[in-house]
Amino acid sequence: MTVVEQTPKEVEIRRSVSTWLKSHWSTECGLIEWRNKLIDSGWGVPHWPVTWFGQNLSNNLIAVIDEEFDRIGAVGVARTGIRMLAAATLLEHGSDMQKSRFLRRILTGEDTWCQLFSEPGSGSDLAAATTRADFDGEKWIINGQKVWTTNAHHADWALLLARTDWDLPKHQGLSYFVVDMTQPGIDIQPLRQMNGHKSFNQVFFTDATVSADHLIGDVGDGWKIAMTTLAHERRGADALRRWEQASKRSGHIYDEERAEISTAMEPYKWYPQRAGRVDLILPQARKTGHINDPVSRQEIAKLLMLSQASQWTAERARAAQKLG
């Protein structure tokens, strides 16, 4: 068996995070309260800048930290899908006001996000976007339609790519916004899939508004910033690493799947970290009699397979990190 020798820095980081977790981790602590402690400590997103809750640590050190979280069974910050694409985009292009307003609540999981890119008839050509954003001197007025938007029906906020200049070449006339998805003027219509689920949505904008300070970057920077978001999406194994480790530890699953079983999980709210635990589905299904229903058994099997796949993905990502 090959033994990998640790560097002095790895030993130091392992000791530091282990000591902190032993002093602070408790299953009696509410999830949001725990994540706020974790964020303030710098151990929640240690690869982020020191200015924004991190420690500027390298990937090999992140793997060491993940191992200590695994060892003690501690839950990490919220690092699922689109919310972390939003965080990465804001870190790179957002103003200090935007970072202060959004980053912490992304990491605690208090805010849910979606990504408003695709449009009917545009296919994969993002630069062909026709959803328009017109500035009235105080705010942006949004009109148009997006489609295939995952999680829009649960989202608090969205990343929006919209056209602000119709005279420039299509790639240059786009801008990038943060949109409040709970406002009037936004109509969200779920799209029913063949399996009966409604994970995707059409989103219609009719004079919805975006404040001037929710423009990300400058007017016309939309294409460049959208490419940043997509680059982080392609590096999803890194962007999801902490959450996937939490999946391995406690059976967490993705937002759209977790939302569909939240009612079944109601009896387990006494344990603050257990909302969405896949390993509790079987005992709950047996208790309620749903285990005898063929449709329920099929859905349970799908959830268990998703959880296992998430665990394997996390293990592969961590192995890749160790290899550099």
C-alpha positions in Angstrom: 0.0 0.0 0.0 1.4 3.4 -1.0 1.5 6.0 1.8 1.4 9.6 0.7 3.7 11.7 2.8 2.1 15.0 3.9 3.7 18.3 3.6 4.3 20.5 6.7 1.5 22.8 5.5 -0.9 19.9 5.1 -0.2 18.7 8.6 -0.7 22.2 9.9 -4.0 22.7 8.1 -5.3 19.3 9.1 -4.5 20.0 12.7 -6.1 23.4 12.6 -9.4 22.4 11.0 -9.7 19.2 13.1 -9.3 21.3 16.3 -11.8 23.8 15.2 -14.4 21.2 14.2 -14.0 19.3 17.5 -14.7 22.6 19.3 -17.6 23.8 17.3 -19.4 21.0 15.4 -22.7 19.8 17.0 -25.8 18.1 15.6 -27.8 20.2 18.1 -26.8 23.4 16.2 -29.4 24.6 13.6 -28.2 24.3 10.0 -28.2 28.1 9.2 -26.6 28.9 12.6 -23.9 26.2 11.9 -23.2 27.4 8.4 -22.8 31.0 9.6 -20.2 29.9 12.1 -18.4 27.9 9.4 -18.4 30.9 7.1 -17.0 33.2 9.7 -14.3 30.7 10.6 -12.9 30.6 7.0 -13.3 26.9 6.8 -16.5 27.0 4.8 -15.0 28.1 1.5 -11.2 28.1 2.3 -10.3 28.5 -1.4 -12.1 31.9 -1.5 -10.3 35.2 -0.9 -9.7 36.2 2.7 -11.8 39.3 2.1 -14.8 37.1 1.4 -14.9 34.3 4.0 -11.9 32.3 2.7 -8.3 31.6 3.3 -6.8 31.6 -0.2 -5.9 27.9 0.1 -4.9 25.7 -2.8 -6.8 22.6 -4.0 -4.5 20.1 -2.3 -5.2 21.7 1.0 -8.9 21.8 0.3 -8.8 18.0 0.0 -7.2 17.8 3.4 -9.9 19.9 4.9 -12.6 17.8 3.2 -11.1 14.7 4.8 -11.4 16.2 8.3 -15.0 17.1 7.6 -15.6 13.5 6.6 -13.8 12.2 9.6 -16.0 14.0 12.1 -19.2 13.9 10.0 -19.6 17.7 9.8 -21.9 19.3 7.3 -20.4 21.9 4.9 -21.7 25.1 3.4 -24.5 25.0 0.8 -22.6 24.3 -2.5 -25.2 22.9 -4.8 -25.5 23.7 -8.5 -26.7 27.1 -9.7 -26.3 28.9 -6.4 -22.6 28.2 -6.5 -22.4 29.3 -10.1 -23.9 32.6 -8.9 -21.4 32.8 -6.1 -18.4 32.2 -8.4 -19.7 34.7 -10.9 -20.3 37.4 -8.2 -16.8 36.7 -6.7 -15.2 37.4 -10.1 -17.4 40.2 -11.5 -19.7 41.5 -8.8 -19.4 44.8 -6.9 -18.6 44.8 -3.2 -22.2 45.7 -2.5 -23.4 42.6 -4.5 -20.9 40.4 -2.7 -22.0 41.7 0.7 -25.7 41.3 -0.2 -25.6 37.8 -1.7 -22.6 35.6 -0.9 -23.3 34.8 2.7 -26.9 33.8 2.1 -25.8 31.7 -0.9 -23.4 29.8 1.4 -25.9 29.3 4.2 -28.5 28.1 1.7 -31.0 30.7 2.7 -31.3 32.0 -0.9 -32.1 29.8 -3.9 -31.0 30.8 -7.4 -31.7 30.0 -11.0 -30.0 30.8 -14.3 -32.0 32.7 -17.0 -30.1 32.0 -20.2 -32.0 29.9 -22.8 -34.8 31.3 -24.9 -37.4 29.8 -27.2 -36.0 29.5 -30.7 -32.4 30.3 -29.8 -31.2 26.8 -29.1 -27.7 26.9 -27.6 -27.0 30.3 -29.2 -26.9 32.4 -26.0 -25.8 35.5 -28.0 -29.2 35.4 -29.9 -31.0 36.4 -26.7 -33.9 38.7 -27.3 -35.1 39.3 -23.7 -34.6 43.0 -23.4 -33.5 45.3 -20.5 -34.2 49.0 -21.0 -32.9 51.6 -18.6 -35.4 54.3 -17.6 -32.9 56.5 -15.8 -33.3 54.8 -12.4 -33.9 51.1 -13.0 -33.9 48.4 -15.7 -37.2 47.3 -17.2 -37.2 43.6 -18.3 -39.4 42.1 -21.0 -39.1 38.8 -22.7 -39.1 35.0 -22.2 -36.7 32.4 -20.9 -37.2 28.6 -21.1 -35.7 25.4 -19.7 -34.9 27.2 -16.4 -34.1 24.7 -13.7 -35.5 25.6 -10.2 -37.1 28.9 -11.3 -40.3 28.0 -9.4 -38.3 27.8 -6.1 -35.8 30.6 -6.8 -35.4 33.8 -4.8 -32.9 35.3 -7.2 -31.6 34.7 -10.8 -28.7 35.4 -13.0 -30.2 37.0 -16.2 -28.6 37.5 -19.6 -30.5 40.2 -21.5 -30.1 42.5 -24.4 -29.4 46.1 -23.7 -28.2 47.4 -27.1 -29.8 46.3 -30.4 -27.4 48.2 -32.6 -24.2 46.4 -31.6 -23.2 42.9 -32.9 -25.2 40.3 -30.9 -22.3 39.3 -28.6 -21.6 42.9 -27.6 -25.1 44.0 -26.9 -25.7 41.8 -23.8 -25.6 42.7 -20.1 -25.8 40.6 -17.0 -28.1 41.1 -14.1 -29.3 39.8 -10.7 -33.1 39.6 -10.7 -35.5 39.3 -7.8 -37.6 36.3 -8.8 -40.4 37.1 -6.2 -41.5 40.4 -7.8 -44.6 41.2 -9.8 -44.0 41.1 -13.5 -42.5 37.6 -13.5 -44.7 34.7 -14.5 -43.2 31.2 -13.9 -44.8 28.2 -15.7 -43.4 24.8 -14.8 -42.9 22.4 -17.7 -44.2 18.9 -17.0 -41.7 16.2 -18.0 -42.4 12.6 -19.2 -41.8 11.3 -15.7 -44.3 13.7 -14.2 -41.8 16.0 -12.6 -41.6 19.7 -13.1 -37.9 20.6 -12.7 -37.8 23.0 -15.7 -39.8 26.2 -16.3 -40.8 28.9 -18.7 -40.3 32.4 -17.3 -42.1 35.4 -18.8 -41.1 39.0 -18.0 -43.6 41.8 -18.3 -42.1 45.1 -17.1 -40.2 43.4 -14.3 -37.6 45.6 -12.8 -33.9 45.4 -11.8 -32.3 48.1 -9.7 -29.3 49.9 -11.2 -27.0 48.4 -8.6 -28.0 44.9 -9.6 -26.2 45.1 -13.0 -23.2 42.9 -12.8 -20.1 44.5 -14.3 -20.7 47.2 -16.9 -23.3 47.5 -19.6 -22.3 45.3 -22.5 -20.2 42.9 -20.4 -23.0 40.2 -20.5 -21.3 37.8 -22.9 -18.0 37.9 -21.0 -19.6 37.3 -17.7 -21.9 34.6 -19.0 -18.7 32.8 -20.2 -17.4 32.9 -16.6 -20.6 31.3 -15.4 -20.4 28.6 -18.0 -16.7 28.0 -17.3 -17.5 27.3 -13.6 -20.4 25.1 -14.7 -17.9 23.0 -16.7 -15.7 22.8 -13.7 -18.7 21.5 -11.7 -16.8 18.8 -9.8 -14.8 21.6 -8.1 -17.8 23.9 -7.7 -19.8 21.1 -6.0 -17.1 19.5 -4.0 -18.1 20.6 -0.5 -21.8 19.8 -1.1 -21.0 16.4 -2.6 -18.9 15.6 0.5 -22.0 16.5 2.5 -24.0 14.2 0.3 -21.6 11.4 1.2 -21.8 12.1 4.9 -25.5 12.8 5.3 -27.4 11.8 2.1 -28.2 15.3 0.9 -29.6 15.6 -2.6 -30.1 18.4 -5.1 -32.7 21.1 -4.5 -35.3 20.1 -7.1 -35.2 16.5 -5.8 -35.1 17.4 -2.2 -38.1 19.7 -2.6 -40.2 16.8 -3.8 -39.7 14.8 -0.7 -39.8 17.6 1.9 -43.3 16.6 3.1 -42.2 13.0 3.7 -39.3 14.3 5.8 -41.4 16.4 8.1 -41.3 14.0 11.1 -37.5 14.3 11.1 -37.2 18.1 11.5 -36.1 17.6 15.1 -32.6 16.9 13.8 -31.5 20.2 12.2 -29.1 18.7 9.7 -31.5 15.9 8.5 -33.8 17.8 6.1 -33.4 16.0 2.8 -31.7 12.9 4.1 -32.1 10.0 1.6 -31.2 7.4 4.1 -34.4 8.2 6.0 -36.7 7.6 3.0 -36.9 3.9 3.4 -37.9 3.8 7.1 -40.4 6.6 6.5 -41.9 4.8 3.4 -42.3 1.7 5.5 -43.9 3.6 8.3 -46.4 5.3 6.1 -47.1 2.3 3.9 -45.7 3.9 0.7 -43.2 1.1 0.3 -46.1 -1.1 -1.0 -46.8 1.4 -3.8 -45.0 0.6 -7.1 -44.7 4.2 -8.1 -43.3 5.2 -4.7 -40.8 2.3 -4.9 -39.6 3.6 -8.3 -39.1 7.1 -7.0 -37.3 5.8 -3.9 -35.0 3.8 -6.1 -34.2 6.8 -8.2 -33.4 8.9 -5.1 -31.1 6.3 -3.7 -29.3 5.9 -7.0 -28.8 9.7 -7.2 -27.4 9.8 -3.7 -25.0 7.0 -4.5 -23.9 8.6 -7.8 -23.3 11.9 -5.9 -21.1 10.0 -3.4 -19.0 8.4 -6.2 -18.7 11.8 -7.9 -17.4 13.3 -4.7 -14.9 10.5 -4.2 -13.6 10.9 -7.8 -13.3 14.7 -7.4 -11.3 14.3 -4.2 -9.0 11.7 -5.8 -8.5 14.1 -8.7 -7.6 16.9 -6.3 -5.0 14.8 -4.6 -3.4 14.1 -8.0 -3.2 17.8 -8.7 
